[in-house]
């Protein structure tokens, strides 16, 4: 349809808000409370416009055919000015030291709307500061725009904040002297503050998105507060180095001091309008080695041992760039090396079998699909812990698109259970992943392979769900699968069934990459399941020689010190840039010494394999931003090709294995705390923690364990001593143990799987 804004004819979608249409077309309408992708609150009322002769609020008003809109009539300009005056009443004049000064929206709008007088006044009240761990709250700076409340509810899904009474009444006589909207805004601001939804302290995952959306600095990072002036910072565009969402971030850097001119990351910020980020991305930024140096003797020794064949293996993880993955592949080809990365190998095998059966070169769902979905199933993923940003997108679809769906997992997440009454949590036994996929095929599959049709005739598991009632009237389906599938004993069968789902049901499929660049590594590297006889070079892993950020024979760069690209969960190549200089070695230094010869690591970017969907574009020719309408201009989407699928899955159906556990054992999950996805994040100042077993209250009661008690986990003769901490967000008899502490080898318990049955004894009894 067509509408007119300020006499400019625009194309628009029916049902879209006037504000979003204006933003997409570069027309500015002020707003302090509205957030894209969230429900409008009408808290600020600054977005008022005239539509067909009537004043409406553009964040909430939907465009209609041939609507005529004006954004700056004299009456509207005067009303906005009055509203801004009310925001300035008793607002502290401390801009010189305020942490938001330089990017403060209140500051900017006061100037933009030409507020040069103050007609209103009210007695100020004492508003004590609040300290909530990583986040501080200064209520004197708060204008009660409710962005923090809205983003926590509609995007993050935790609803950890709410408005609370301030206890101030606005004199009634002001109602006669103030414009209507200005009085409404002023009255709300004086009566309310922001506080935790439960109790006096903030109980949440500390993603920090409330800090990002706060227009005034009322909510601020406790670590960043009073550390620098924002206008002195240089934002370096990059990508989340910790998780596979690879969301756009900015490393905000400047010199440490007048005497020390070396660069320092002061904070991480994000484009909150379109790209929310995890707590690991926001707070876990200083994981580099400031004491890195070059050890020429050891460097030459490593190079020589690769040349002469003494080093036969390179063991690495997926916290690397695409370019580094290609360097490793070239080294493998040239020196007949085995590349060892078990996590990526499991994922690669699953992807390959999925592709073979689906007829697609990769999975086909992305965050845009989740956003537009009205029915979503997630399985095999402890979602908020494995991929926080994916959980944000899921919650947003449930809230804003009125989606429904099912969350399958053997550990209950009480936060996810509260996302929506139409999002049903189904508890199941660990290892029942095949049944979940068969359930999907039974209820939504068409034109299935004959062997599968026969199997489904005898399959009647419905998990107690009323499927027609759940999915009736739904048209856009997404299936999200996680790491439990890739490490399962029946992974080959599960991948094949997922491939059938992709082509024989309405579901688009997303396979969450378990690490930052697992998808890139899986596409680029030829991985081996076992080491060759000979020495191993560990790249941020243990080996006979260690090339590592910390405690290595030679010092490696961290991802915040590298220029390159990742392959994100969206099947997109995205960019990251150097925030901090590195004084040690890059992988490209080793490659050059071995004869591959590329001046810079990014010289490999256009050589990424086109047969895997990469486009051969040079790094410096790639863009890295979001447009006003939310369109991503970050790198490019990989090409997903189609081919004739393999229909013969009967041999796999006969190869199904069962999971065995004993009654006296406890089932624990391999999962990390939400803001500690890896040992890299555990080197960061604000996110570091000692390893613990995180358990639900029911788990602790069943096994008679108290808070912080030391226990022994035993599996196949291997023992691990660990302390226990209550995780109040876990339901049922659930517990998880992470691999984020590199001082603790949890693989002796999990042996490459996502969960393990262990015996528990008290440490004091040993």
CORQUI-V955054 format. One line per field, one symbol per residue. phi: phi as a letter, one per 20 degrees, with the letter a starting at -180 (. if undefined). burial: I if it has 9 or more other ideal C-beta (glycine too) atoms within 8 Angstrom, else O. Layout:
phi = ???
burial = ???
This chain:
phi = .dccclmdfcebefnfffffffffdmdecfbddecgmcffdlfdmfegceclndfceffdeefcgmfdccecfgffgffffffffffefmfgecgfdffegocfffgfffffelecbcedbbffcfcffdddmfcdcdffefdlfmgfffffeedfnelecbecfenddegfffffedggffffffffffeccdbffcmedfdbelfnffffeffdnfdbfffegleaeffeedfdfbcgedbfflffcceecaffafedeffceeaddbeffccfcfffffdeeededfegbddfffgffffffffenfedccdbdeecegffffgffffgffdleeedbffffgfffffffgfgeendfbfcdcffffgefdbcdcbmcfgfefbgffffffgffffedlfcrcdeaededffffegafedeedebfgneffffffgfffecfcleggffgffffddcfclmeefgffdfmeccdcdddcfgffdfgdgfffffffffgfdccffedddfffcgcgffffedeeddecfffqeceeelcfafccdbfcldfceeeefedcdrcddegelcececcfecfcdeddgffffffenflbgcgffegfeffffeofdmefgfeeebadfgenfeddlbeffdedbffeeedggffeefddddbdfeddecdebdggecfaffffeegedfbffbeecffffffgdlddgmfecdecblneccebedcfdfeedmecbbcddfdfecefffeelndebbecedcfffef
burial = IIIIIIOOOIOIOIOIIIIIIIIOIOIOIIIIIIIIIIOIIIIIIIIIIIIOOOOIIIIOIOIOOOIOIIIOOOOIIIIIIIIIIIIIIOIOOOOOOIIIIOOIIIIOIIOOIOIOOOOIOIOOOOIOOOOIOIIIIIIIIIIIIIIIIIIIIIIIIIIIIIIOOIOOOIOOOIOOOIIOIIIIIIIIIIIIIIIIOOOOOIOOIIIIIIIIIIIIIIIIIIIIIOOOOIOOIOOIIIIIIIIIIIIIIIIIIIIOOOOOOOIIIIIIOIOIOIIIIIIIIIIIIIIIIOOIOIIOOIIOIIIOIIOOIOIIIIIIIIIIIIIIIIIIIIIIOIIOIIIIIOIIIIIIIIIIIIIIIIIIIIIIIIIOIIIIIIIIIIIIIIIIIIIIIIIIIIIIIIIIIOIIIIIIIIIIIIIIIOIIOIIIIIOIOIOIIIIIIIIIIOOIIOOIIOIIIOIIOOIOOOIOIOOOOIIOOIOIIIIIIIIIIIIIOIIIIIIIIIIIIIIIIOIIIIIIIIIIIIIIIIIIIOIIOOIIOIIIIIIIIOIOIIIIIOOIOIIIIIIIIIIIIIIIIOIIIIIIIIIIOIOIIIIIIIIIOIOIOIOOIIIIIIOIOOOIIIIOIOIOOIOIIIOOOIOOOIIOOIOIOOOOIOOOIOOIIOIIOOOOOOOOIIIIIIIIIIIIIIIIIIIIOOIOIOIIIIIIOIIIOOOOIOOOIIIIIIIOOOOIOIIIIIIOOIIIIIIIIIIIIOOIOIOOIIIOIIIIIIIIIIIOOO
